[in-house]
Amino acid sequence: MKVAVCAALLLLAVMTPAASAATCDLSQLSPCAPALFNGAAATASCCSSLRAQQSCFCQYAKNPAYARYISSPNARKIISSCGLSVPRC
């Protein structure tokens, strides 16, 4: 669960809110855990999950439990490799 939460946080920081509402669920970002924690390349599944949770990023970023993961070098790498940008919340 820690991996999913961390992955979600860094993804939230990268993406801008989407037009349609998504169910905010950090566990949906679990495909990004290897990239976040081990520096592995972001997979297509990870990038897809990030896009689906895009509207939740600011919510995740404002949560003190997740903020440190969002600013991590691996999170920024994932966001960039998925073609996303860091949101301004």
CNS distance restraints for C-alpha pairs under 8 A (distance, minus, plus):
assign (resid   1 and name CA) (resid   5 and name CA) 6.23 0.50 0.50
assign (resid   1 and name CA) (resid  27 and name CA) 6.96 0.50 0.50
assign (resid   2 and name CA) (resid   6 and name CA) 6.12 0.50 0.50
assign (resid   3 and name CA) (resid   7 and name CA) 6.08 0.50 0.50
assign (resid   3 and name CA) (resid  30 and name CA) 6.57 0.50 0.50
assign (resid   3 and name CA) (resid  33 and name CA) 5.25 0.50 0.50
assign (resid   3 and name CA) (resid  37 and name CA) 7.42 0.50 0.50
assign (resid   4 and name CA) (resid   8 and name CA) 6.06 0.50 0.50
assign (resid   4 and name CA) (resid  26 and name CA) 5.86 0.50 0.50
assign (resid   4 and name CA) (resid  27 and name CA) 4.89 0.50 0.50
assign (resid   4 and name CA) (resid  28 and name CA) 7.23 0.50 0.50
assign (resid   4 and name CA) (resid  29 and name CA) 5.56 0.50 0.50
assign (resid   4 and name CA) (resid  30 and name CA) 4.23 0.50 0.50
assign (resid   4 and name CA) (resid  31 and name CA) 7.81 0.50 0.50
assign (resid   4 and name CA) (resid  32 and name CA) 7.53 0.50 0.50
assign (resid   4 and name CA) (resid  33 and name CA) 6.05 0.50 0.50
assign (resid   5 and name CA) (resid   9 and name CA) 6.26 0.50 0.50
assign (resid   5 and name CA) (resid  26 and name CA) 5.27 0.50 0.50
assign (resid   5 and name CA) (resid  27 and name CA) 6.50 0.50 0.50
assign (resid   5 and name CA) (resid  29 and name CA) 7.51 0.50 0.50
assign (resid   5 and name CA) (resid  30 and name CA) 7.70 0.50 0.50
assign (resid   5 and name CA) (resid  66 and name CA) 7.00 0.50 0.50
assign (resid   6 and name CA) (resid  10 and name CA) 6.54 0.50 0.50
assign (resid   6 and name CA) (resid  33 and name CA) 7.26 0.50 0.50
assign (resid   6 and name CA) (resid  36 and name CA) 7.27 0.50 0.50
assign (resid   6 and name CA) (resid  66 and name CA) 6.34 0.50 0.50
assign (resid   6 and name CA) (resid  69 and name CA) 5.52 0.50 0.50
assign (resid   6 and name CA) (resid  70 and name CA) 7.64 0.50 0.50
assign (resid   7 and name CA) (resid  11 and name CA) 6.24 0.50 0.50
assign (resid   7 and name CA) (resid  26 and name CA) 7.66 0.50 0.50
assign (resid   7 and name CA) (resid  29 and name CA) 5.75 0.50 0.50
assign (resid   7 and name CA) (resid  30 and name CA) 6.39 0.50 0.50
assign (resid   7 and name CA) (resid  32 and name CA) 5.46 0.50 0.50
assign (resid   7 and name CA) (resid  33 and name CA) 5.24 0.50 0.50
assign (resid   7 and name CA) (resid  36 and name CA) 5.80 0.50 0.50
assign (resid   7 and name CA) (resid  69 and name CA) 7.41 0.50 0.50
assign (resid   7 and name CA) (resid  75 and name CA) 7.46 0.50 0.50
assign (resid   8 and name CA) (resid  12 and name CA) 6.07 0.50 0.50
assign (resid   8 and name CA) (resid  26 and name CA) 5.05 0.50 0.50
assign (resid   8 and name CA) (resid  27 and name CA) 7.44 0.50 0.50
assign (resid   8 and name CA) (resid  28 and name CA) 7.71 0.50 0.50
assign (resid   8 and name CA) (resid  29 and name CA) 5.10 0.50 0.50
assign (resid   8 and name CA) (resid  30 and name CA) 7.50 0.50 0.50
assign (resid   8 and name CA) (resid  32 and name CA) 7.86 0.50 0.50
assign (resid   8 and name CA) (resid  50 and name CA) 7.70 0.50 0.50
assign (resid   8 and name CA) (resid  57 and name CA) 7.82 0.50 0.50
assign (resid   8 and name CA) (resid  60 and name CA) 7.29 0.50 0.50
assign (resid   9 and name CA) (resid  13 and name CA) 6.53 0.50 0.50
assign (resid   9 and name CA) (resid  26 and name CA) 7.77 0.50 0.50
assign (resid   9 and name CA) (resid  57 and name CA) 7.11 0.50 0.50
assign (resid   9 and name CA) (resid  60 and name CA) 5.60 0.50 0.50
assign (resid   9 and name CA) (resid  61 and name CA) 6.03 0.50 0.50
assign (resid   9 and name CA) (resid  66 and name CA) 5.21 0.50 0.50
assign (resid   9 and name CA) (resid  67 and name CA) 6.45 0.50 0.50
assign (resid   9 and name CA) (resid  69 and name CA) 5.66 0.50 0.50
assign (resid   9 and name CA) (resid  70 and name CA) 4.86 0.50 0.50
assign (resid  10 and name CA) (resid  14 and name CA) 6.64 0.50 0.50
assign (resid  10 and name CA) (resid  36 and name CA) 7.80 0.50 0.50
assign (resid  10 and name CA) (resid  61 and name CA) 7.88 0.50 0.50
assign (resid  10 and name CA) (resid  66 and name CA) 7.94 0.50 0.50
assign (resid  10 and name CA) (resid  67 and name CA) 7.83 0.50 0.50
assign (resid  10 and name CA) (resid  69 and name CA) 5.28 0.50 0.50
assign (resid  10 and name CA) (resid  70 and name CA) 3.33 0.50 0.50
assign (resid  10 and name CA) (resid  71 and name CA) 6.56 0.50 0.50
assign (resid  10 and name CA) (resid  72 and name CA) 7.14 0.50 0.50
assign (resid  10 and name CA) (resid  75 and name CA) 4.60 0.50 0.50
assign (resid  10 and name CA) (resid  76 and name CA) 7.08 0.50 0.50
assign (resid  10 and name CA) (resid  79 and name CA) 7.77 0.50 0.50
assign (resid  11 and name CA) (resid  15 and name CA) 6.44 0.50 0.50
assign (resid  11 and name CA) (resid  29 and name CA) 7.93 0.50 0.50
assign (resid  11 and name CA) (resid  50 and name CA) 5.86 0.50 0.50
assign (resid  11 and name CA) (resid  54 and name CA) 7.74 0.50 0.50
assign (resid  11 and name CA) (resid  57 and name CA) 6.72 0.50 0.50
assign (resid  11 and name CA) (resid  70 and name CA) 6.69 0.50 0.50
assign (resid  11 and name CA) (resid  75 and name CA) 6.49 0.50 0.50
assign (resid  11 and name CA) (resid  78 and name CA) 7.52 0.50 0.50
assign (resid  11 and name CA) (resid  79 and name CA) 6.28 0.50 0.50
assign (resid  12 and name CA) (resid  16 and name CA) 7.82 0.50 0.50
assign (resid  12 and name CA) (resid  50 and name CA) 7.56 0.50 0.50
assign (resid  12 and name CA) (resid  53 and name CA) 7.47 0.50 0.50
assign (resid  12 and name CA) (resid  54 and name CA) 6.33 0.50 0.50
assign (resid  12 and name CA) (resid  56 and name CA) 6.48 0.50 0.50
assign (resid  12 and name CA) (resid  57 and name CA) 3.15 0.50 0.50
assign (resid  12 and name CA) (resid  58 and name CA) 6.10 0.50 0.50
assign (resid  12 and name CA) (resid  59 and name CA) 7.84 0.50 0.50
assign (resid  12 and name CA) (resid  60 and name CA) 6.06 0.50 0.50
assign (resid  12 and name CA) (resid  61 and name CA) 6.13 0.50 0.50
assign (resid  12 and name CA) (resid  70 and name CA) 6.94 0.50 0.50
assign (resid  12 and name CA) (resid  86 and name CA) 7.75 0.50 0.50
assign (resid  12 and name CA) (resid  87 and name CA) 7.60 0.50 0.50
assign (resid  13 and name CA) (resid  57 and name CA) 5.69 0.50 0.50
assign (resid  13 and name CA) (resid  58 and name CA) 6.71 0.50 0.50
assign (resid  13 and name CA) (resid  60 and name CA) 7.88 0.50 0.50
assign (resid  13 and name CA) (resid  61 and name CA) 5.88 0.50 0.50
assign (resid  13 and name CA) (resid  70 and name CA) 5.34 0.50 0.50
assign (resid  13 and name CA) (resid  71 and name CA) 7.38 0.50 0.50
assign (resid  13 and name CA) (resid  86 and name CA) 5.12 0.50 0.50
assign (resid  13 and name CA) (resid  87 and name CA) 5.72 0.50 0.50
assign (resid  14 and name CA) (resid  57 and name CA) 7.53 0.50 0.50
assign (resid  14 and name CA) (resid  70 and name CA) 7.75 0.50 0.50
assign (resid  14 and name CA) (resid  75 and name CA) 7.81 0.50 0.50
assign (resid  14 and name CA) (resid  76 and name CA) 6.84 0.50 0.50
assign (resid  14 and name CA) (resid  79 and name CA) 5.26 0.50 0.50
assign (resid  14 and name CA) (resid  80 and name CA) 7.83 0.50 0.50
assign (resid  14 and name CA) (resid  84 and name CA) 6.08 0.50 0.50
assign (resid  14 and name CA) (resid  85 and name CA) 4.77 0.50 0.50
assign (resid  14 and name CA) (resid  86 and name CA) 3.27 0.50 0.50
assign (resid  14 and name CA) (resid  87 and name CA) 5.60 0.50 0.50
assign (resid  15 and name CA) (resid  50 and name CA) 7.61 0.50 0.50
assign (resid  15 and name CA) (resid  51 and name CA) 7.50 0.50 0.50
assign (resid  15 and name CA) (resid  54 and name CA) 5.36 0.50 0.50
assign (resid  15 and name CA) (resid  55 and name CA) 7.82 0.50 0.50
assign (resid  15 and name CA) (resid  57 and name CA) 6.32 0.50 0.50
assign (resid  15 and name CA) (resid  79 and name CA) 7.36 0.50 0.50
assign (resid  15 and name CA) (resid  84 and name CA) 5.59 0.50 0.50
assign (resid  15 and name CA) (resid  85 and name CA) 5.20 0.50 0.50
assign (resid  15 and name CA) (resid  86 and name CA) 5.09 0.50 0.50
assign (resid  15 and name CA) (resid  87 and name CA) 5.16 0.50 0.50
assign (resid  16 and name CA) (resid  54 and name CA) 6.06 0.50 0.50
assign (resid  16 and name CA) (resid  55 and name CA) 6.71 0.50 0.50
assign (resid  16 and name CA) (resid  57 and name CA) 7.07 0.50 0.50
assign (resid  16 and name CA) (resid  58 and name CA) 7.93 0.50 0.50
assign (resid  16 and name CA) (resid  84 and name CA) 7.97 0.50 0.50
assign (resid  16 and name CA) (resid  85 and name CA) 6.81 0.50 0.50
assign (resid  16 and name CA) (resid  86 and name CA) 6.57 0.50 0.50
assign (resid  16 and name CA) (resid  87 and name CA) 4.39 0.50 0.50
assign (resid  16 and name CA) (resid  88 and name CA) 7.27 0.50 0.50
assign (resid  17 and name CA) (resid  54 and name CA) 5.36 0.50 0.50
assign (resid  17 and name CA) (resid  55 and name CA) 3.86 0.50 0.50
assign (resid  17 and name CA) (resid  56 and name CA) 6.80 0.50 0.50
assign (resid  17 and name CA) (resid  57 and name CA) 6.88 0.50 0.50
assign (resid  17 and name CA) (resid  58 and name CA) 7.52 0.50 0.50
assign (resid  17 and name CA) (resid  87 and name CA) 7.34 0.50 0.50
assign (resid  18 and name CA) (resid  54 and name CA) 5.72 0.50 0.50
assign (resid  18 and name CA) (resid  55 and name CA) 4.64 0.50 0.50
assign (resid  19 and name CA) (resid  55 and name CA) 7.37 0.50 0.50
assign (resid  20 and name CA) (resid  55 and name CA) 7.41 0.50 0.50
assign (resid  21 and name CA) (resid  55 and name CA) 6.33 0.50 0.50
assign (resid  22 and name CA) (resid  52 and name CA) 6.89 0.50 0.50
assign (resid  22 and name CA) (resid  53 and name CA) 6.24 0.50 0.50
assign (resid  22 and name CA) (resid  54 and name CA) 7.96 0.50 0.50
assign (resid  22 and name CA) (resid  55 and name CA) 6.36 0.50 0.50
assign (resid  22 and name CA) (resid  56 and name CA) 7.12 0.50 0.50
assign (resid  23 and name CA) (resid  53 and name CA) 7.57 0.50 0.50
assign (resid  23 and name CA) (resid  56 and name CA) 7.94 0.50 0.50
assign (resid  24 and name CA) (resid  53 and name CA) 6.49 0.50 0.50
assign (resid  24 and name CA) (resid  56 and name CA) 5.60 0.50 0.50
assign (resid  25 and name CA) (resid  29 and name CA) 7.85 0.50 0.50
assign (resid  25 and name CA) (resid  53 and name CA) 7.73 0.50 0.50
assign (resid  26 and name CA) (resid  30 and name CA) 7.48 0.50 0.50
assign (resid  28 and name CA) (resid  49 and name CA) 6.37 0.50 0.50
assign (resid  28 and name CA) (resid  53 and name CA) 7.76 0.50 0.50
assign (resid  29 and name CA) (resid  33 and name CA) 7.39 0.50 0.50
assign (resid  29 and name CA) (resid  46 and name CA) 6.77 0.50 0.50
assign (resid  29 and name CA) (resid  49 and name CA) 5.64 0.50 0.50
assign (resid  29 and name CA) (resid  50 and name CA) 6.54 0.50 0.50
assign (resid  29 and name CA) (resid  53 and name CA) 7.84 0.50 0.50
assign (resid  30 and name CA) (resid  46 and name CA) 7.67 0.50 0.50
assign (resid  31 and name CA) (resid  43 and name CA) 7.61 0.50 0.50
assign (resid  31 and name CA) (resid  45 and name CA) 6.16 0.50 0.50
assign (resid  31 and name CA) (resid  46 and name CA) 4.80 0.50 0.50
assign (resid  31 and name CA) (resid  49 and name CA) 7.33 0.50 0.50
assign (resid  32 and name CA) (resid  36 and name CA) 6.14 0.50 0.50
assign (resid  32 and name CA) (resid  42 and name CA) 6.46 0.50 0.50
assign (resid  32 and name CA) (resid  43 and name CA) 7.41 0.50 0.50
assign (resid  32 and name CA) (resid  45 and name CA) 7.90 0.50 0.50
assign (resid  32 and name CA) (resid  46 and name CA) 4.73 0.50 0.50
assign (resid  32 and name CA) (resid  47 and name CA) 7.80 0.50 0.50
assign (resid  33 and name CA) (resid  37 and name CA) 5.88 0.50 0.50
assign (resid  33 and name CA) (resid  38 and name CA) 7.83 0.50 0.50
assign (resid  34 and name CA) (resid  38 and name CA) 5.27 0.50 0.50
assign (resid  34 and name CA) (resid  39 and name CA) 6.72 0.50 0.50
assign (resid  34 and name CA) (resid  40 and name CA) 5.69 0.50 0.50
assign (resid  35 and name CA) (resid  39 and name CA) 4.61 0.50 0.50
assign (resid  35 and name CA) (resid  40 and name CA) 4.14 0.50 0.50
assign (resid  35 and name CA) (resid  41 and name CA) 5.53 0.50 0.50
assign (resid  35 and name CA) (resid  42 and name CA) 5.50 0.50 0.50
assign (resid  35 and name CA) (resid  74 and name CA) 6.84 0.50 0.50
assign (resid  35 and name CA) (resid  75 and name CA) 7.95 0.50 0.50
assign (resid  35 and name CA) (resid  78 and name CA) 6.88 0.50 0.50
assign (resid  36 and name CA) (resid  40 and name CA) 7.39 0.50 0.50
assign (resid  36 and name CA) (resid  74 and name CA) 5.25 0.50 0.50
assign (resid  36 and name CA) (resid  75 and name CA) 5.81 0.50 0.50
assign (resid  36 and name CA) (resid  78 and name CA) 7.39 0.50 0.50
assign (resid  37 and name CA) (resid  74 and name CA) 7.43 0.50 0.50
assign (resid  39 and name CA) (resid  74 and name CA) 5.97 0.50 0.50
assign (resid  41 and name CA) (resid  78 and name CA) 7.44 0.50 0.50
assign (resid  42 and name CA) (resid  46 and name CA) 5.91 0.50 0.50
assign (resid  42 and name CA) (resid  47 and name CA) 6.79 0.50 0.50
assign (resid  42 and name CA) (resid  78 and name CA) 5.70 0.50 0.50
assign (resid  42 and name CA) (resid  81 and name CA) 6.86 0.50 0.50
assign (resid  42 and name CA) (resid  82 and name CA) 7.22 0.50 0.50
assign (resid  43 and name CA) (resid  47 and name CA) 6.37 0.50 0.50
assign (resid  44 and name CA) (resid  48 and name CA) 6.07 0.50 0.50
assign (resid  45 and name CA) (resid  49 and name CA) 6.10 0.50 0.50
assign (resid  46 and name CA) (resid  50 and name CA) 6.20 0.50 0.50
assign (resid  47 and name CA) (resid  51 and name CA) 6.26 0.50 0.50
assign (resid  47 and name CA) (resid  82 and name CA) 5.29 0.50 0.50
assign (resid  48 and name CA) (resid  52 and name CA) 6.28 0.50 0.50
assign (resid  49 and name CA) (resid  53 and name CA) 6.29 0.50 0.50
assign (resid  50 and name CA) (resid  54 and name CA) 5.90 0.50 0.50
assign (resid  53 and name CA) (resid  57 and name CA) 6.87 0.50 0.50
assign (resid  56 and name CA) (resid  60 and name CA) 6.30 0.50 0.50
assign (resid  57 and name CA) (resid  61 and name CA) 5.95 0.50 0.50
assign (resid  57 and name CA) (resid  87 and name CA) 7.55 0.50 0.50
assign (resid  58 and name CA) (resid  62 and name CA) 6.09 0.50 0.50
assign (resid  58 and name CA) (resid  87 and name CA) 7.18 0.50 0.50
assign (resid  58 and name CA) (resid  88 and name CA) 7.85 0.50 0.50
assign (resid  58 and name CA) (resid  89 and name CA) 5.53 0.50 0.50
assign (resid  59 and name CA) (resid  63 and name CA) 6.72 0.50 0.50
assign (resid  60 and name CA) (resid  66 and name CA) 6.50 0.50 0.50
assign (resid  60 and name CA) (resid  67 and name CA) 7.43 0.50 0.50
assign (resid  61 and name CA) (resid  66 and name CA) 6.37 0.50 0.50
assign (resid  61 and name CA) (resid  67 and name CA) 5.14 0.50 0.50
assign (resid  61 and name CA) (resid  70 and name CA) 6.72 0.50 0.50
assign (resid  62 and name CA) (resid  66 and name CA) 7.78 0.50 0.50
assign (resid  62 and name CA) (resid  67 and name CA) 6.56 0.50 0.50
assign (resid  63 and name CA) (resid  67 and name CA) 6.12 0.50 0.50
assign (resid  64 and name CA) (resid  68 and name CA) 7.67 0.50 0.50
assign (resid  66 and name CA) (resid  70 and name CA) 6.79 0.50 0.50
assign (resid  67 and name CA) (resid  71 and name CA) 6.83 0.50 0.50
assign (resid  68 and name CA) (resid  72 and name CA) 6.57 0.50 0.50
assign (resid  69 and name CA) (resid  75 and name CA) 6.89 0.50 0.50
assign (resid  70 and name CA) (resid  75 and name CA) 5.83 0.50 0.50
assign (resid  70 and name CA) (resid  76 and name CA) 7.55 0.50 0.50
assign (resid  71 and name CA) (resid  75 and name CA) 6.62 0.50 0.50
assign (resid  71 and name CA) (resid  76 and name CA) 6.96 0.50 0.50
assign (resid  72 and name CA) (resid  76 and name CA) 6.53 0.50 0.50
assign (resid  73 and name CA) (resid  77 and name CA) 6.21 0.50 0.50
assign (resid  74 and name CA) (resid  78 and name CA) 6.18 0.50 0.50
assign (resid  75 and name CA) (resid  79 and name CA) 6.21 0.50 0.50
assign (resid  76 and name CA) (resid  80 and name CA) 6.11 0.50 0.50
assign (resid  77 and name CA) (resid  81 and name CA) 6.08 0.50 0.50
assign (resid  78 and name CA) (resid  82 and name CA) 6.15 0.50 0.50
assign (resid  79 and name CA) (resid  83 and name CA) 6.45 0.50 0.50
assign (resid  79 and name CA) (resid  84 and name CA) 5.27 0.50 0.50
assign (resid  79 and name CA) (resid  85 and name CA) 6.46 0.50 0.50
assign (resid  79 and name CA) (resid  86 and name CA) 7.45 0.50 0.50
assign (resid  80 and name CA) (resid  84 and name CA) 5.71 0.50 0.50
assign (resid  80 and name CA) (resid  85 and name CA) 6.74 0.50 0.50
